[in-house]
């Protein structure tokens, strides 16, 4: 039965359907072109999708009990009205409260701010890279040791755990409060890194800063899905997807000059100052975008203002918040074990992210040791990663939208997630090509622009591939997108943490040519066949899954 006033309600784990929809539906204005629909159908394609969403619905046994009791016995009209169950939903497909119906200016503003939230944390993950010798000297860390590399990459390890906590919490409390709280958390612990006096303090503060910074990584894609329809989503997703790719490459570019001109503490202070300004922008411009949370708040307000029993299709039958959190924290892990789509792309993204952070930790060494440049000049080469990721993401997004619209038109106006994959079939080939050019030309100490060209080429692949993959996941999992992306983000973070730890040993034994050849082979074997396989078998996998939910 719908929740009484004041009860706390959360999405249920029961796989039930809307078998009994009350006659009264708050906010619905029937029209010939807008037949009566259940709440979720303004967010999803069909009732079948609703059945797969773990959404709570009317408890039939309780409803029948009420009908056989008080509802079937004579009573005054006031009593009947007070016990009437009224479903709260969007006020038609053009409801201004629905984030999809906000003005484009407002939606782009929110998308930009969330993208900047997502940018600042990866920037902080790598900005200390050029300053590692100074940090190691002050904190008595052996140069070139695993402990020195860990002081950089442990930030990324927190990305593996943070999404498992922040993702379900965002579905419980809404996206807005989690973005604000997590960013303040990140700001505090990043600032404390500058006060570290021992290696243990540095590792703890870096890990906790990364834990706070992981939230936008896991729920930002969900915000984009909240705001934009599938036809519009490509461009918005390209902006958001750039952040975790351009951020890590921008960090050492800035950090190199800070390390050259100032104390290492300013590496962390500069990030905190920028993040403080961004937090103010977040307070001003960010608004709640999570549809179920907006509707829950609407139902709660209506229950307080009247004696009627308003509820939403997303509310549950009294499960404790801890039960919901535990289920939500396990959901990304469950996706990694049970969803082939998530499994393959998580593995591929782990390789991409590992290659990215491997490059970030070795770039300065390549251009200082092999080309004799100082740390400031060597940091400029990170522009190759930033520019490549930008080109791959932005140009890729335009092609992504164009291809999607054309394939949808050919398919009778019905879009499918597989229409995101043709671009991935092409962009996946750029990684092995770029890695080979970079590795062998750097190994031969050819003109510095040629290794940069190789880095630029494989960075195009990283940016383009992540845009395609993230959009494909959002299209496949809709309201579960945060959990699906959280699973991918967590798994790729393990590679971002682990790859830099063996970078020195791998390149020391194999050289840059053979070392990058191994990475190129891995990218070729995992990345190139995947889009073809999912383009062919994606619909069958989606029909088998209980978690996918495709919008039209």
C-alpha positions in Angstrom: 0.0 0.0 0.0 1.3 3.5 -0.7 3.2 5.1 2.2 1.4 7.2 4.8 2.3 10.7 5.4 5.7 11.1 7.0 7.0 7.6 6.2 10.4 7.3 4.6 10.2 5.4 1.3 12.9 3.9 -0.9 12.9 1.9 -4.1 12.0 -1.7 -3.5 13.8 -4.8 -4.4 10.6 -6.6 -5.4 10.2 -7.3 -9.1 6.5 -6.3 -9.2 4.4 -4.6 -11.9 1.8 -1.9 -11.7 -1.0 -4.3 -11.5 -3.3 -1.9 -9.8 -3.2 1.7 -10.7 -5.7 3.9 -8.8 -8.4 5.9 -10.6 -7.0 9.2 -9.4 -3.6 10.2 -10.8 -2.2 13.5 -9.6 -0.7 15.6 -12.4 -2.2 13.7 -15.3 -4.2 15.6 -17.9 -5.5 13.0 -20.4 -5.7 14.0 -24.0 -6.1 12.2 -27.3 -2.4 12.4 -27.9 -1.4 11.6 -24.3 -3.2 8.4 -23.1 -3.2 7.5 -19.5 0.3 6.1 -18.7 2.0 5.0 -15.5 4.6 7.3 -13.9 7.7 5.6 -15.3 6.6 5.8 -18.9 7.6 9.4 -19.1 11.1 8.2 -18.3 11.1 4.8 -19.9 9.9 3.2 -23.0 7.3 0.7 -21.8 5.6 -1.1 -18.9 8.1 -3.9 -19.6 10.9 -1.6 -18.7 9.2 -0.6 -15.5 9.0 -4.3 -14.5 12.8 -4.5 -14.8 13.5 -1.4 -12.7 13.0 -2.7 -9.2 10.5 0.0 -8.7 8.1 -0.3 -5.8 4.4 -0.4 -6.6 1.1 -1.0 -5.0 1.0 -3.9 -2.7 -2.0 -5.9 -4.0 -2.5 -8.0 -0.9 -2.8 -4.8 1.3 -5.0 -3.2 -1.3 -7.4 -6.1 -1.4 -7.5 -6.1 2.4 -8.4 -2.4 2.5 -11.1 -2.9 -0.2 -12.7 -5.8 1.8 -12.6 -3.7 5.0 -13.0 0.0 5.2 -13.4 0.7 1.5 -16.3 -1.7 1.2 -18.2 -0.5 4.3 -20.4 2.5 4.4 -18.5 5.6 5.4 -18.7 9.3 4.8 -17.1 10.9 1.8 -14.4 12.7 3.8 -13.1 9.4 5.1 -13.1 7.8 1.6 -11.2 10.8 0.2 -8.6 10.7 3.0 -7.9 7.0 2.3 -7.9 7.3 -1.5 -4.6 6.4 -3.1 -3.4 9.1 -5.6 -0.4 8.4 -7.8 1.8 11.4 -8.3 3.6 11.6 -11.7 4.8 14.2 -14.2 2.1 16.6 -15.3 2.1 15.3 -18.9 5.1 15.0 -21.2 5.8 18.8 -21.0 5.8 19.2 -17.2 8.3 22.0 -16.4 9.4 20.2 -13.3 10.8 17.4 -15.4 14.5 18.2 -16.0 14.1 17.1 -19.6 11.8 20.0 -20.1 14.1 22.7 -18.7 15.4 25.3 -21.1 18.5 24.3 -23.0 20.4 27.1 -21.4 19.6 25.8 -17.9 20.4 22.2 -18.9 23.7 23.1 -20.5 24.6 25.2 -17.4 23.9 22.2 -15.1 25.8 19.9 -17.4 28.8 22.3 -17.5 29.0 22.6 -13.7 28.7 18.9 -13.2 31.4 18.4 -15.8 33.7 20.8 -14.0 33.0 18.9 -10.7 34.1 15.8 -12.6 37.2 17.6 -14.1 38.7 19.0 -10.8 39.1 15.6 -9.1 41.0 13.8 -11.9 43.1 17.0 -12.2 44.0 16.6 -8.6 44.8 13.0 -9.1 47.8 13.7 -11.3 48.8 17.3 -10.6 51.3 16.2 -8.0 53.2 13.9 -10.5 55.9 16.5 -11.5 56.3 17.4 -7.8 56.9 13.8 -6.6 60.7 14.3 -6.3 60.1 17.3 -4.0 57.4 15.5 -2.0 59.6 12.3 -1.6 62.6 14.4 -0.4 60.5 16.2 2.2 58.6 13.1 3.4 61.6 10.7 3.3 60.1 8.5 0.6 62.7 6.5 -1.4 62.9 7.9 -5.0 61.5 5.6 -7.7 59.9 3.3 -5.1 56.5 1.8 -5.2 55.6 4.0 -2.2 56.5 7.1 -4.3 54.2 5.9 -7.1 51.5 5.0 -4.6 51.4 8.5 -3.2 50.2 9.5 -6.7 48.0 6.6 -7.7 46.3 5.9 -4.3 44.0 8.8 -5.1 42.7 6.7 -8.1 42.3 3.6 -5.9 39.6 5.6 -4.0 37.7 5.8 -7.3 37.1 2.0 -7.0 35.3 2.4 -3.7 33.7 5.8 -3.8 31.2 5.0 -6.5 29.9 2.0 -4.5 28.9 4.5 -1.7 28.0 7.7 -3.6 26.0 6.0 -6.4 23.3 4.4 -4.2 23.3 7.3 -1.9 22.4 9.6 -4.8 19.4 7.4 -5.5 18.4 7.7 -1.9 19.0 11.4 -1.3 19.0 12.8 -4.9 21.9 13.9 -7.1 22.2 17.4 -5.8 23.0 16.9 -2.1 25.6 14.2 -2.9 27.4 16.3 -5.5 27.6 19.2 -2.9 28.6 17.1 0.1 31.2 15.0 -1.8 32.9 18.0 -3.3 33.2 19.7 0.1 34.7 16.4 1.4 37.2 16.4 -1.5 38.1 20.1 -0.8 38.8 19.5 2.9 41.1 16.4 2.4 42.9 17.8 -0.7 43.8 20.8 1.4 45.1 18.6 4.2 47.5 16.9 1.7 49.5 20.1 1.8 49.9 19.7 5.6 51.2 16.1 5.5 54.4 15.5 7.4 54.8 11.7 6.9 54.2 9.3 4.0 51.3 7.7 6.0 49.5 11.1 6.3 50.0 11.8 2.6 48.6 8.4 1.6 45.6 8.7 3.9 44.7 12.3 2.9 45.1 11.5 -0.8 42.9 8.4 -0.5 40.1 10.3 1.3 40.4 13.2 -1.2 39.9 10.7 -4.0 37.0 9.1 -2.2 35.1 12.4 -2.2 36.2 13.2 -5.7 34.8 9.9 -6.9 31.2 11.0 -6.6 30.9 13.1 -9.8 32.6 10.2 -11.7 29.8 7.8 -10.8 26.7 10.0 -10.8 27.6 12.6 -13.3 26.6 10.3 -16.2 23.2 9.8 -14.5 22.7 13.6 -14.3 23.4 13.8 -18.1 20.8 11.1 -18.6 18.3 12.9 -16.4 18.7 16.1 -18.5 18.9 15.0 -22.1 16.9 12.6 -24.3 18.8 9.9 -26.3 18.8 12.1 -29.5 20.4 15.0 -27.6 22.6 13.1 -25.3 25.7 12.7 -27.5 27.0 16.3 -27.2 26.2 16.6 -23.5 27.9 13.3 -22.8 31.0 14.3 -24.8 31.4 17.4 -22.6 31.0 15.3 -19.4 33.2 12.4 -20.7 36.0 14.8 -21.4 36.4 15.7 -17.8 38.0 12.4 -16.5 40.2 12.3 -19.5 41.4 15.9 -19.9 41.6 16.4 -16.1 44.5 13.9 -15.6 46.5 15.3 -18.5 45.9 19.0 -17.5 47.1 18.3 -13.9 50.8 17.6 -14.7 50.9 20.4 -17.2 50.0 22.9 -14.4 51.9 20.9 -11.7 55.1 20.9 -13.7 55.4 24.7 -13.6 54.3 24.9 -10.0 57.0 22.3 -9.0 59.5 24.3 -11.0 58.7 27.8 -9.6 57.3 27.1 -6.1 57.0 24.7 -3.2 55.2 21.4 -3.6 52.4 22.5 -1.2 51.1 24.9 -3.8 50.2 21.9 -6.0 47.4 21.1 -3.5 46.6 24.7 -2.6 46.0 25.7 -6.2 43.5 22.8 -6.6 41.7 23.8 -3.4 41.4 27.4 -4.5 39.9 26.4 -7.9 37.6 23.9 -6.2 36.3 26.5 -3.7 35.3 28.8 -6.6 33.6 25.8 -8.3 31.7 24.9 -5.1 30.2 28.4 -5.0 29.1 28.0 -8.7 27.6 24.6 -7.6 25.5 26.3 -4.9 24.3 28.9 -7.4 23.5 26.8 -10.5 23.0 23.2 -9.6 19.5 21.8 -9.1 18.1 18.4 -8.5 17.7 16.3 -11.7 16.8 12.8 -10.4 13.2 12.2 -11.5 12.2 9.8 -8.8 13.5 12.1 -6.1 11.7 15.1 -7.5 8.5 13.1 -7.6 9.0 11.8 -4.1 9.4 15.3 -2.8 6.3 16.4 -4.7 4.3 13.5 -3.1 5.6 14.4 0.4 4.6 18.0 0.0 1.1 17.0 -1.2 0.7 14.6 1.8 1.7 17.4 4.2 -0.8 19.9 2.6 -3.8 17.5 2.6 -5.1 14.4 4.3 -5.0 12.3 1.1 -2.6 9.5 0.5 -0.3 10.7 -2.3 2.5 8.4 -3.5 4.8 7.7 -6.4 5.6 4.5 -8.4 9.1 4.8 -7.0 8.2 4.6 -3.4 8.4 1.3 -1.5 6.7 -0.5 1.3 8.7 0.7 4.3 12.2 -0.8 3.7 14.8 0.6 6.0 17.4 3.0 4.4 20.3 0.7 5.4 18.7 -2.2 3.5 18.4 0.1 0.4 22.0 1.3 0.8 23.4 -2.2 1.1 21.5 -3.3 -2.0 22.7 -0.2 -3.8 26.3 -0.7 -2.9 26.1 -4.3 -4.1 24.3 -3.4 -7.3 27.4 -2.2 -9.3 29.3 -5.3 -8.1 26.4 -7.4 -9.2 26.4 -5.7 -12.6 30.1 -6.6 -13.0 29.4 -10.2 -12.3 26.1 -10.7 -14.2 25.9 -8.1 -17.0 28.1 -9.1 -20.0 27.8 -5.6 -21.4 29.2 -4.0 -18.2 31.8 -6.7 -17.9 33.4 -6.3 -21.3 33.4 -2.5 -21.3 34.6 -2.4 -17.7 37.6 -4.5 -18.8 38.2 -2.3 -21.8 37.9 0.9 -19.9 40.3 -0.5 -17.3 42.9 -0.9 -20.1 42.2 2.6 -21.4 42.4 4.1 -17.9 45.5 2.1 -17.1 47.3 3.2 -20.2 46.3 6.8 -19.5 47.7 6.8 -16.0 50.8 4.8 -17.1 51.5 7.6 -19.5 50.9 10.3 -16.9 53.5 8.8 -14.5 56.1 8.2 -17.2 55.8 11.3 -19.5 58.0 13.6 -17.5 60.6 10.8 -17.2 60.6 10.2 -21.0 61.2 13.8 -21.9 63.6 14.7 -19.1 65.7 11.5 -19.4 65.6 10.9 -23.2 65.2 14.4 -24.5 67.0 16.4 -21.7 64.0 18.8 -20.9 63.2 20.3 -17.5 60.0 19.4 -15.7 58.2 22.5 -16.9 58.9 22.0 -20.6 58.3 18.2 -20.2 54.9 19.0 -18.8 53.8 20.8 -21.9 53.8 17.4 -23.7 50.7 16.5 -21.7 48.9 18.8 -24.1 49.0 15.9 -26.6 46.8 13.9 -24.3 44.5 16.8 -23.5 44.1 17.8 -27.1 43.7 14.2 -28.3 41.0 13.5 -25.7 39.2 16.7 -26.6 39.3 16.1 -30.3 38.1 12.5 -29.8 35.3 13.5 -27.5 34.0 16.5 -29.3 34.3 15.3 -32.9 33.2 11.8 -31.8 30.1 13.3 -30.1 29.0 15.1 -33.3 29.4 11.9 -35.3 27.7 9.9 -32.5 24.5 12.1 -32.7 24.5 12.1 -36.5 24.9 8.4 -36.8 22.3 7.8 -34.1 19.7 10.0 -35.8 20.2 8.5 -39.2 20.1 4.9 -38.0 17.0 5.7 -35.9 15.3 7.2 -39.0 16.1 4.1 -41.0 14.7 1.9 -38.2 11.2 3.5 -38.4 11.9 6.1 -35.7 12.9 3.5 -33.1 16.4 4.1 -31.6 18.5 1.3 -29.9 21.7 1.5 -27.9 23.5 -0.4 -30.6 23.3 2.7 -32.8 26.1 4.2 -30.6 28.5 1.4 -31.6 29.5 2.1 -35.2 31.7 5.0 -34.2 33.4 2.8 -31.5 34.2 0.2 -34.3 36.4 2.9 -35.9 37.8 4.7 -32.8 38.9 1.5 -31.1 41.6 1.1 -33.8 43.4 4.3 -32.9 44.7 3.1 -29.6 47.0 0.3 -30.8 48.2 2.5 -33.7 49.0 5.5 -31.4 50.7 3.3 -28.7 53.0 1.8 -31.3 54.0 5.1 -32.8 54.6 6.6 -29.3 56.6 3.7 -28.0 58.9 3.0 -30.8 59.7 6.6 -31.8 60.4 7.6 -28.2 62.6 4.5 -27.9 64.5 5.7 -30.9 64.7 9.3 -29.6 63.2 10.7 -32.8 62.1 14.3 -33.1 59.9 15.0 -30.0 56.8 15.9 -32.1 56.6 12.3 -33.5 56.1 10.6 -30.1 53.6 13.4 -29.3 51.7 12.5 -32.5 51.4 8.9 -31.3 50.1 10.1 -27.9 47.7 12.4 -29.7 46.4 9.5 -31.8 45.8 7.1 -29.0 44.3 9.9 -26.9 41.7 10.5 -29.6 40.8 6.9 -29.2 40.5 7.2 -25.4 38.2 10.3 -25.6 36.1 8.9 -28.4 35.8 5.5 -26.9 34.7 6.7 -23.5 32.1 8.9 -25.0 30.6 6.0 -27.0 30.8 3.5 -24.1 29.3 5.8 -21.5 26.5 6.9 -23.8 25.8 3.2 -24.7 25.6 2.3 -21.0 23.2 5.2 -20.2 21.0 4.2 -23.2 21.0 0.6 -22.0 20.4 1.0 -18.3 18.4 4.3 -18.0 17.6 4.8 -14.3 20.2 2.1 -13.4 22.8 4.0 -15.4 24.5 5.3 -12.2 25.0 1.8 -11.0 26.2 0.5 -14.3 28.7 3.4 -14.7 29.7 3.0 -11.0 30.6 -0.6 -11.8 32.7 0.4 -14.8 34.3 3.4 -12.9 35.2 1.2 -9.9 36.8 -1.5 -12.1 38.8 0.9 -14.3 40.1 2.7 -11.2 41.8 -0.5 -10.1 43.8 -0.4 -13.3 44.5 3.4 -12.9 45.9 2.5 -9.5 47.8 -0.6 -10.5 49.3 0.2 -13.9 51.6 3.0 -12.6 53.0 0.8 -9.9 54.8 -1.4 -12.4 55.6 1.3 -15.0 59.2 1.7 -14.1 59.9 -2.0 -14.0 58.1 -2.7 -17.3 59.8 0.1 -19.3 63.1 -0.6 -17.5 63.1 -4.2 -18.7 61.3 -3.9 -22.1 61.9 -0.4 -23.2 59.2 1.9 -24.4 58.9 0.1 -27.8 58.1 -3.4 -26.6 56.4 -2.1 -23.5 53.9 -0.2 -25.5 53.6 -3.0 -28.0 52.2 -5.2 -25.3 49.7 -2.6 -24.3 48.7 -2.1 -28.0 48.1 -5.9 -28.3 45.8 -5.9 -25.3 43.8 -2.9 -26.7 43.6 -4.7 -30.0 42.3 -8.0 -28.6 39.8 -6.5 -26.1 38.7 -3.3 -27.7 38.3 -4.0 -31.4 36.0 -7.0 -31.5 33.7 -5.8 -28.6 31.6 -3.2 -30.6 31.0 -5.7 -33.4 29.9 -8.4 -30.9 27.5 -6.1 -29.0 26.1 -4.6 -32.3 25.1 -8.2 -33.3 24.1 -9.7 -29.9 23.2 -6.6 -27.9 19.4 -7.0 -28.2 19.5 -10.6 -27.1 21.7 -9.7 -24.1 19.3 -6.9 -23.2 16.3 -9.1 -23.4 17.9 -11.6 -21.1 18.9 -8.9 -18.6 16.7 -7.8 -15.7 18.4 -4.4 -15.4 18.3 -2.9 -18.9 15.7 -0.3 -19.7 15.8 1.4 -23.1 14.3 4.8 -23.9 12.8 5.6 -27.3 
